[in-house]
Amino acid sequence: MNTENSNSDPLLFELDADSIKEEILQEEAGETTPIIRYGGEGWSDYVMRQFDKSEMFDGNPTCAGLRRVAEELLGDIIVSRPSQVWPATDADGPGRATVVFEVIFDWMNSGQMRTYSEVADVWHGNTGDLFCAHPVATASTRAEGRALRKALKVKCLAAEELTKKDVVGIVKAAVSVTKPNNGDWQSEAEITTHQVNFINTKCKQLDINVLKFINLGKNSYKGIESVSKAKAIEMLNVLNDFQSNGDIPDNCRGYINGE
């Protein structure tokens, strides 16, 4: 979901750019300073070294840390805001909230703008109880963190995306998948209406063609109603992975309802 409005060549970053003395010594010794290309080999490790210890939690950078490092390496942030918000509508609880967040950079302070955006949703199954009481605000922070780490091209989650809850177990319980006596999932049970709605909603948020998505695997489906209940769970896990890492196959982009 990022739009890059710069046609300039990728900028290069030196591993020890702030160490002039070391560079001079290397030049005198005839050595060359290793070069890090934006998004290239060694880039992610280079970015991770820029975070202060206070900006890390369990090895993952906080949203505030991502924001600071992004401005240092990529340029001033001109716009940072939620662009779309779907607030919780459950009158009996905190419910589920979804936010699309966009960050616009003055790329390397060159006057050329680059926009990165990401989506996050929050509900009691994927968020600590303290934070799911404020689902819109929490979803906004998570989406901002995802947009920033997409811009920084780092291979990690933001600290705010972490949860100690058994998300898969909660999702399985929510979609009412039953187990037979042998403990295996009933793979042939029909997909539930809740699952259909969930998959369609998630695909819409991620701009994914539902029919193409459900046919990414070995099985062939004419429509989402043909998917089994157990397969729907696997698909939900894949969609959650897509949302976390942004690695959505190009051949299934462009939302179309699967019903």
C-alpha positions as CSV (number, residue, x, y, z in Angstrom):
1,M,0.0,0.0,0.0
2,N,2.9,2.4,-0.4
3,T,3.3,5.0,-3.2
4,E,6.8,6.1,-4.0
5,N,6.9,9.5,-5.8
6,S,10.6,9.6,-6.3
7,N,12.4,8.5,-9.4
8,S,15.9,9.0,-8.0
9,D,18.3,6.2,-7.6
10,P,18.3,4.4,-4.2
11,L,20.4,6.3,-1.8
12,L,23.5,4.7,-0.2
13,F,24.3,4.7,3.5
14,E,27.7,4.0,5.0
15,L,27.8,1.7,8.0
16,D,30.0,4.2,10.0
17,A,29.0,7.5,8.4
18,D,29.3,9.3,11.7
19,S,32.8,8.1,12.3
20,I,35.0,10.5,10.3
21,K,38.2,9.5,12.1
22,E,37.6,5.8,11.2
23,E,37.0,6.7,7.6
24,I,40.2,8.7,7.3
25,L,42.2,5.8,8.8
26,Q,40.6,3.4,6.4
27,E,41.4,5.7,3.5
28,E,45.0,6.0,4.6
29,A,45.2,2.2,4.9
30,G,43.7,1.8,1.4
31,E,40.5,0.2,2.8
32,T,37.0,0.9,1.6
33,T,34.0,1.5,3.8
34,P,31.2,-1.1,3.4
35,I,28.2,0.4,1.7
36,I,24.6,-0.2,2.6
37,R,22.0,0.3,-0.1
38,Y,18.4,1.3,1.0
39,G,16.5,-2.0,1.1
40,G,19.6,-4.0,0.1
41,E,21.8,-6.5,1.9
42,G,22.5,-5.5,5.4
43,W,20.0,-2.7,5.4
44,S,17.6,-4.1,8.0
45,D,20.4,-4.9,10.4
46,Y,21.8,-1.3,9.9
47,V,18.4,0.2,10.7
48,M,17.9,-1.9,13.8
49,R,21.2,-0.6,15.2
50,Q,19.8,2.9,15.2
51,F,17.3,2.3,17.9
52,D,18.0,3.3,21.5
53,K,17.5,0.6,24.2
54,S,14.6,2.6,25.6
55,E,12.9,2.3,22.2
56,M,13.0,-1.5,22.2
57,F,10.7,-4.1,23.8
58,D,11.6,-7.8,23.6
59,G,13.7,-7.0,20.5
60,N,11.1,-5.1,18.7
61,P,11.1,-1.3,18.2
62,T,8.3,0.9,19.5
63,C,6.2,3.0,17.2
64,A,7.9,6.1,18.7
65,G,11.3,4.7,18.0
66,L,10.3,3.8,14.4
67,R,9.1,7.3,13.9
68,R,12.4,8.8,15.2
69,V,14.6,6.5,13.2
70,A,12.5,6.9,10.0
71,E,12.9,10.7,10.1
72,E,16.6,10.3,10.7
73,L,17.2,7.9,7.8
74,L,14.4,8.7,5.3
75,G,13.6,12.4,5.8
76,D,11.1,14.6,7.5
77,I,7.6,13.3,8.0
78,I,5.2,15.8,6.5
79,V,1.9,14.0,7.2
80,S,1.2,11.3,9.8
81,R,-2.5,10.5,10.2
82,P,-5.3,7.9,10.1
83,S,-6.8,8.1,6.6
84,Q,-9.6,5.7,7.2
85,V,-11.3,4.6,10.4
86,W,-13.8,1.9,11.1
87,P,-14.8,2.3,14.7
88,A,-16.1,-0.5,16.9
89,T,-19.8,-0.9,16.7
90,D,-20.4,-3.6,19.4
91,A,-22.6,-2.0,22.0
92,D,-21.9,-4.9,24.4
93,G,-18.1,-4.6,24.5
94,P,-15.0,-2.9,23.0
95,G,-15.6,-4.6,19.7
96,R,-13.3,-4.5,16.6
97,A,-11.8,-1.3,15.2
98,T,-9.9,-1.0,12.0
99,V,-7.6,1.9,11.0
100,V,-5.7,2.7,7.8
101,F,-2.7,5.0,8.6
102,E,-0.6,7.0,6.2
103,V,2.8,8.5,6.5
104,I,4.2,11.0,3.9
105,F,7.9,11.6,3.8
106,D,9.9,14.5,2.3
107,W,12.1,11.8,0.9
108,M,15.7,12.4,2.1
109,N,14.5,16.0,2.4
110,S,14.8,16.3,-1.4
111,G,11.4,17.9,-1.9
112,Q,10.0,14.6,-3.4
113,M,7.2,13.0,-1.5
114,R,6.7,9.3,-0.7
115,T,3.6,7.9,0.9
116,Y,3.4,4.7,2.9
117,S,0.2,3.4,4.4
118,E,-0.9,0.3,6.3
119,V,-3.9,-1.2,8.0
120,A,-4.5,-2.7,11.5
121,D,-7.4,-4.0,13.3
122,V,-7.9,-4.5,17.1
123,W,-10.2,-6.7,19.0
124,H,-10.1,-8.6,22.3
125,G,-8.6,-11.6,20.6
126,N,-5.4,-9.9,19.4
127,T,-4.8,-7.3,22.0
128,G,-4.1,-7.1,25.7
129,D,-7.2,-6.3,27.8
130,L,-5.8,-2.9,28.8
131,F,-5.4,-1.7,25.2
132,C,-8.5,-3.3,23.6
133,A,-10.6,-1.0,25.8
134,H,-9.4,1.7,23.4
135,P,-9.6,-0.1,20.0
136,V,-9.4,2.8,17.6
137,A,-6.4,4.4,19.3
138,T,-4.6,1.1,19.5
139,A,-5.4,0.2,15.9
140,S,-4.1,3.6,14.9
141,T,-0.8,3.1,16.7
142,R,-0.4,-0.4,15.2
143,A,-1.1,0.8,11.7
144,E,1.3,3.7,12.0
145,G,4.0,1.3,13.2
146,R,3.4,-1.0,10.2
147,A,3.6,1.9,7.8
148,L,6.8,3.1,9.3
149,R,8.5,-0.3,9.3
150,K,7.4,-0.8,5.7
151,A,9.1,2.5,4.8
152,L,12.2,1.4,6.7
153,K,12.1,-2.1,5.2
154,V,12.9,-3.7,8.5
155,K,12.2,-7.4,9.2
156,C,10.5,-7.2,12.5
157,L,7.2,-6.3,14.2
158,A,6.5,-3.1,16.1
159,A,6.3,-3.6,19.8
160,E,2.7,-2.5,19.8
161,E,1.8,-5.4,17.5
162,L,2.9,-8.0,20.0
163,T,0.4,-9.9,22.1
164,K,0.7,-12.7,24.6
165,K,-2.8,-14.0,23.8
166,D,-3.4,-17.2,21.8
167,V,-4.8,-15.5,18.8
168,V,-5.2,-18.7,16.7
169,G,-7.0,-20.4,19.5
170,I,-9.4,-17.4,20.1
171,V,-10.1,-17.2,16.3
172,K,-10.9,-20.9,16.2
173,A,-13.3,-20.6,19.1
174,A,-14.9,-17.5,17.6
175,V,-15.7,-19.3,14.3
176,S,-17.1,-22.3,16.3
177,V,-15.0,-25.0,14.7
178,T,-15.9,-28.3,16.4
179,K,-13.6,-31.3,17.0
180,P,-14.6,-34.9,16.6
181,N,-13.6,-37.5,19.2
182,N,-10.2,-38.1,17.6
183,G,-9.2,-34.5,18.1
184,D,-8.8,-33.6,14.4
185,W,-10.5,-30.6,12.9
186,Q,-13.6,-31.4,10.9
187,S,-12.1,-30.4,7.5
188,E,-15.2,-31.1,5.5
189,A,-17.6,-29.0,7.7
190,E,-19.1,-26.1,5.7
191,I,-17.7,-22.6,6.1
192,T,-19.7,-20.4,8.5
193,T,-21.3,-17.1,7.7
194,H,-19.0,-15.5,10.2
195,Q,-16.0,-16.8,8.4
196,V,-17.3,-15.7,5.0
197,N,-17.9,-12.2,6.3
198,F,-14.5,-12.1,8.1
199,I,-12.5,-13.2,5.0
200,N,-14.4,-10.7,2.8
201,T,-13.9,-7.9,5.2
202,K,-10.2,-8.7,5.7
203,C,-9.6,-8.9,1.9
204,K,-11.4,-5.6,1.4
205,Q,-9.1,-4.0,4.0
206,L,-6.0,-5.4,2.3
207,D,-7.3,-4.8,-1.3
208,I,-7.3,-8.5,-2.2
209,N,-9.4,-10.3,-4.8
210,V,-11.2,-12.9,-2.6
211,L,-11.6,-15.6,-5.4
212,K,-8.0,-15.3,-6.4
213,F,-6.9,-15.4,-2.8
214,I,-8.8,-18.6,-1.9
215,N,-7.3,-20.3,-5.0
216,L,-3.7,-19.5,-4.1
217,G,-3.3,-23.0,-2.7
218,K,-3.6,-26.5,-4.2
219,N,-7.4,-26.6,-4.0
220,S,-9.7,-25.0,-6.6
221,Y,-12.8,-23.2,-5.5
222,K,-15.6,-21.7,-7.6
223,G,-16.6,-19.5,-4.7
224,I,-16.0,-18.8,-1.0
225,E,-19.0,-21.0,-0.1
226,S,-17.1,-24.0,-1.3
227,V,-14.3,-23.6,1.2
228,S,-14.4,-25.9,4.3
229,K,-14.5,-24.6,7.8
230,A,-11.0,-25.8,8.6
231,K,-9.6,-24.4,5.4
232,A,-11.2,-21.0,6.2
233,I,-9.2,-21.0,9.5
234,E,-5.9,-21.5,7.5
235,M,-6.9,-18.7,5.1
236,L,-7.6,-16.4,8.0
237,N,-4.1,-17.1,9.4
238,V,-2.6,-16.3,6.0
239,L,-4.5,-13.0,5.8
240,N,-3.2,-12.1,9.2
241,D,0.3,-12.8,8.0
242,F,-0.3,-10.7,4.9
243,Q,-1.4,-7.8,7.2
244,S,1.6,-8.2,9.4
245,N,4.4,-8.4,6.8
246,G,2.8,-6.9,3.7
247,D,3.9,-9.7,1.4
248,I,0.7,-9.9,-0.6
249,P,1.1,-11.7,-4.0
250,D,0.6,-9.3,-6.9
251,N,-1.6,-11.8,-8.7
252,C,-4.4,-11.5,-6.1
253,R,-4.4,-7.7,-5.6
254,G,-7.5,-5.7,-6.3
255,Y,-10.5,-6.3,-4.1
256,I,-13.5,-8.2,-5.5
257,N,-16.1,-9.8,-3.3
258,G,-15.9,-13.6,-3.2
259,E,-19.6,-14.3,-2.8
